[in-house]
Amino acid sequence: MEKAKGILIKFIVSLIAFSVGLDLFFDATISDILSFAVAATAISYILADRILLPRFGKKNTLMAEFILIYMIVWIFGSILLDGYLQIAWGSLISAGIITAGEVFVHQYLLKHMPERKKGKHQHRRFRQPRLRYATEFAEEKDPRDHKKK
């Protein structure tokens, strides 16, 4: 149920952002806004919230999500929308509003996200390795040194 709440909050933020970014300043239809909101919600939830957020944290995920939303609007906007100016400014405005809203969505998701089980299958590629160096102290022995005692 918590996942559904997170997805619903993310969809509402996307719907508001695309309404402001695409319809308020430019002429977009309600079907364009809904299709952008559904696509952005699904793609960013899977990539950003489920994969990036647990591994990289809030700040890095916000930056990645801004770029992801910008690219989603730019790619789908070139297919659905007419004007280049509408695509450029609409993607910037929408990505900015969604990123501002994602701060609160990420706080909610981190608070209600179930902890991953720590076991053998956990990814360790992105974590800092624990370096354990040992130091030896010894005297150098020269085989040519023939001091007799």
C-alpha positions as CSV (number, residue, x, y, z in Angstrom):
1,M,0.0,0.0,0.0
2,E,2.9,2.3,0.7
3,K,4.2,1.9,-2.8
4,A,0.9,2.8,-4.2
5,K,0.8,6.0,-2.1
6,G,4.3,6.9,-3.3
7,I,3.3,6.4,-6.9
8,L,0.1,8.4,-6.5
9,I,2.0,11.3,-4.9
10,K,4.6,11.2,-7.7
11,F,1.8,11.1,-10.3
12,I,0.0,14.1,-8.7
13,V,3.3,16.1,-8.6
14,S,3.9,15.2,-12.3
15,L,0.4,16.1,-13.3
16,I,0.7,19.6,-11.6
17,A,4.1,20.2,-13.1
18,F,3.1,19.3,-16.6
19,S,-0.1,21.3,-16.3
20,V,2.0,24.3,-15.4
21,G,4.9,23.7,-17.7
22,L,3.0,22.7,-20.8
23,D,-0.5,24.0,-20.5
24,L,-0.3,27.2,-18.6
25,F,2.5,28.7,-20.7
26,F,1.9,26.8,-23.9
27,D,-1.0,25.2,-25.7
28,A,-1.1,21.5,-24.7
29,T,-4.1,19.2,-24.6
30,I,-5.2,17.2,-21.5
31,S,-4.3,14.0,-23.2
32,D,-0.7,15.3,-23.8
33,I,-0.5,16.2,-20.1
34,L,-1.9,12.9,-18.9
35,S,0.4,10.9,-21.2
36,F,3.5,12.9,-20.1
37,A,2.5,12.4,-16.4
38,V,2.0,8.7,-16.7
39,A,5.2,8.1,-18.7
40,A,7.3,10.3,-16.4
41,T,5.8,8.7,-13.3
42,A,6.4,5.2,-14.4
43,I,9.9,5.7,-15.8
44,S,11.2,7.9,-13.0
45,Y,9.7,5.7,-10.2
46,I,11.4,2.6,-11.6
47,L,14.7,4.1,-12.4
48,A,15.1,6.9,-9.9
49,D,13.1,5.9,-6.8
50,R,13.6,2.1,-6.8
51,I,17.1,1.9,-8.2
52,L,19.0,5.1,-7.6
53,L,17.5,6.4,-4.3
54,P,18.5,3.5,-2.1
55,R,22.0,3.4,-3.6
56,F,23.0,7.0,-4.1
57,G,20.9,9.1,-1.7
58,K,18.6,12.1,-2.2
59,K,20.9,14.7,-3.7
60,N,22.3,12.5,-6.4
61,T,18.9,11.1,-7.2
62,L,17.4,14.5,-7.6
63,M,20.1,15.5,-10.1
64,A,19.6,12.3,-12.0
65,E,15.8,12.7,-11.9
66,F,16.0,16.3,-13.2
67,I,18.0,15.1,-16.2
68,L,15.7,12.1,-16.7
69,I,12.5,14.2,-16.7
70,Y,14.1,16.7,-19.0
71,M,15.0,14.0,-21.4
72,I,11.6,12.3,-21.2
73,V,9.8,15.6,-22.0
74,W,12.3,16.4,-24.7
75,I,12.0,13.0,-26.5
76,F,8.2,12.6,-26.1
77,G,7.6,16.3,-26.7
78,S,9.4,16.1,-30.1
79,I,6.8,13.4,-31.1
80,L,3.6,14.9,-29.5
81,L,4.1,18.7,-29.5
82,D,4.5,21.1,-32.3
83,G,6.8,23.9,-31.4
84,Y,10.5,23.8,-30.5
85,L,10.1,26.6,-28.0
86,Q,7.3,24.7,-26.3
87,I,9.4,21.6,-26.0
88,A,12.5,23.5,-24.7
89,W,10.8,25.7,-22.1
90,G,8.2,23.1,-21.2
91,S,10.8,20.5,-20.4
92,L,12.8,23.0,-18.3
93,I,9.8,24.2,-16.3
94,S,8.3,20.8,-15.8
95,A,11.6,19.2,-14.8
96,G,12.3,22.0,-12.3
97,I,8.8,21.7,-10.7
98,I,9.0,18.0,-10.5
99,T,12.5,18.1,-9.0
100,A,11.2,20.6,-6.4
101,G,8.3,18.2,-5.6
102,E,10.5,15.2,-5.6
103,V,12.3,16.5,-2.5
104,F,9.2,15.7,-0.5
105,V,8.4,12.5,-2.4
106,H,11.9,11.2,-1.6
107,Q,11.5,12.0,2.1
108,Y,8.2,10.1,2.1
109,L,9.7,7.1,0.2
110,L,12.8,6.9,2.4
111,K,10.6,7.0,5.5
112,H,8.3,4.3,4.3
113,M,10.6,2.2,2.1
114,P,11.2,-1.3,3.5
115,E,14.8,-2.0,4.3
116,R,16.7,-4.3,2.0
117,K,17.9,-7.6,3.5
118,K,21.6,-7.6,4.0
119,G,23.0,-10.8,2.7
120,K,25.3,-12.2,0.1
121,H,23.3,-10.9,-2.9
122,Q,23.7,-7.2,-1.9
123,H,25.5,-5.1,-4.5
124,R,28.8,-3.8,-3.2
125,R,30.1,-2.2,-6.4
126,F,29.2,1.3,-5.4
127,R,30.3,1.3,-1.8
128,Q,33.7,2.3,-0.5
129,P,35.9,-0.7,0.1
130,R,37.2,-1.2,3.6
131,L,40.9,-1.1,3.2
132,R,42.8,-2.9,5.8
133,Y,46.5,-2.5,5.4
134,A,49.1,-4.1,7.7
135,T,52.5,-2.6,8.2
136,E,55.6,-4.7,8.9
137,F,58.6,-3.3,10.6
138,A,61.9,-5.2,10.2
139,E,65.6,-4.6,9.8
140,E,67.1,-5.1,6.5
141,K,69.6,-7.9,6.4
142,D,72.4,-7.7,3.8
143,P,73.8,-11.1,2.9
144,R,77.1,-9.4,2.0
145,D,77.6,-8.1,5.5
146,H,79.9,-10.6,7.2
147,K,80.5,-9.3,10.6
148,K,81.6,-11.9,13.0
149,K,80.8,-11.5,16.6
